[in-house]
Amino acid sequence: MPPPDSASHIARRFQPFGTSIFAEITARAVAADAVNLGQGMPDADGPDWIKDAAARAMRDHPNQYVPMPGVPALRAAIADRFATTGGGRRPDPDAEVTVTSGCTEALASTMLGLLNPGDEVIVFEPFYDAYPADLAMAGAVPRFVPLRMTRDGGFAFDPAELISAVTPQTRAILLNTPHNPTGKVFDDGELGVIADLCRQHDLVAIADEVYDHHVYAGEHVRLASLDGMAHRTITLGSFGKMFSMTGWKIGWAVAPSSLTKAVRAAHQFTTYCVAAPLQRAAAEALRADDAYYTDLRARFTHQRDTLAAGLRELGFRFADPAGGYFILADHTPVSRPRGFADDVSFCHHLIDAAGVATIPPSNFYLGSDEGSRLLRFAFCVSEDTINLALERLHAWREAPPAR
Ligand SMILES: Cc1ncc(COP(=O)(O)O)c(C=O)c1O
């Protein structure tokens, strides 16, 4: 008989990861009736015309298994959209596009299908929290390269540190641009350094570009569009992020056919195929005209600016994020005078005392304790939600500290 402690049933490879911080904070926020600027979960519920398309698809089409790599109409729409954003060629929908259950599954199927036990993968830190768990599932090993906060509150890596992270075991580099949680958009020079490294050491690039339609300064540049990168890059995307419908869990992997075969080798045995009516509706959604994407960008820019102005007034320190859903701020000018030393205790205090939930980013670091002075705030929510959170934070700041 196994011991009664339920933790003992968890496979060793998952034991270091505990419960996802997003599940934990969202549950705390609901219980405390806090405004949730934690998990990247939009509170505007996606366009009605896409929901209508799903209802029609469910009524008028068979609700049975669809082809393992995805419904052809969706793969074609992904290929067209891929070519209009970020530069680069149009992928072949049959051989180079795979529809997955959210980018979450695209990440897992990529790692499981591509990597052998002992392979090393270079990962920028802070990272999206699924990455180390995905690598652990594949038996692969992360090598972290820090993104450090600069004097202006932005984040940058040292090219020398990146170069020295390569070993004979390095198989791939994992890049997320625009980046969660920092909001960093890797610039041409930085992408060039990464591409050079991939070419020199014959590495595969895994480019998590789920925020490719959430760039607020300049335009998104795909890693795959750089010279010599198309045939070695797996680019991952997310319908949920593009249409503020995160619960649909539709994502994709775009890669040359040799790498697509690796992704599909795992995809066929993880989910096999993704909910058929939602794929058909997503195919219609991805044909939205440019006005949809222009409006999306304008709305998010406004939300970002509202949150940034309010947080700055409160004393948080950061540079405006150039992309993505989040502001990653140094909380110490606000928290230290109140006696808080780290992100976890301050985050829990703000849920209870201010009624505002954020994410403590130390969960996004394994190689350093840099995260303890930072907090992540989501701006993928409405102006009203952001303003309510700011009002509560102001009220909290004005209240005398509890003794
Ligand atoms: C960087 C990054 N990659 C992947 C995902 C997962 O995307 P999906 O919701 O499509 O599974 C997220 C979601 O927050 C993310 O921020």
The ligand as an SDF file (V2000), in Angstrom:
LIG
                    3D

 16 16  0  0  0  0  0  0  0  0999 V2000
    4.4260   32.6140  -23.0360 C   0  0  0  0  0  0  0  0  0  0  0  0
    3.2500   31.7120  -23.0510 C   0  0  0  0  0  0  0  0  0  0  0  0
    3.3110   30.5740  -23.7430 N   0  0  0  0  0  0  0  0  0  0  0  0
    2.2660   29.7220  -23.7820 C   0  0  0  0  0  0  0  0  0  0  0  0
    1.0910   29.9970  -23.1180 C   0  0  0  0  0  0  0  0  0  0  0  0
   -0.0540   29.0110  -23.1690 C   0  0  0  0  0  0  0  0  0  0  0  0
   -0.9440   29.3640  -24.1750 O   0  0  0  0  0  0  0  0  0  0  0  0
   -2.3830   28.6320  -24.3250 P   0  0  0  0  0  0  0  0  0  0  0  0
   -3.3290   29.3180  -23.4050 O   0  0  0  0  0  0  0  0  0  0  0  0
   -2.7290   28.8040  -25.7720 O   0  0  0  0  0  0  0  0  0  0  0  0
   -2.1950   27.2050  -23.9690 O   0  0  0  0  0  0  0  0  0  0  0  0
    0.9770   31.1770  -22.3830 C   0  0  0  0  0  0  0  0  0  0  0  0
   -0.2500   31.4880  -21.6230 C   0  0  0  0  0  0  0  0  0  0  0  0
   -0.2820   32.3310  -20.7580 O   0  0  0  0  0  0  0  0  0  0  0  0
    2.0850   32.0650  -22.3510 C   0  0  0  0  0  0  0  0  0  0  0  0
    2.0370   33.2160  -21.6660 O   0  0  0  0  0  0  0  0  0  0  0  0
  1  2  1  0
  2  3  1  0
  2 15  2  0
  3  4  2  0
  4  5  1  0
  5  6  1  0
  5 12  2  0
  6  7  1  0
  7  8  1  0
  8  9  2  0
  8 10  1  0
  8 11  1  0
 12 13  1  0
 12 15  1  0
 13 14  2  0
 15 16  1  0
M  END
$$$$
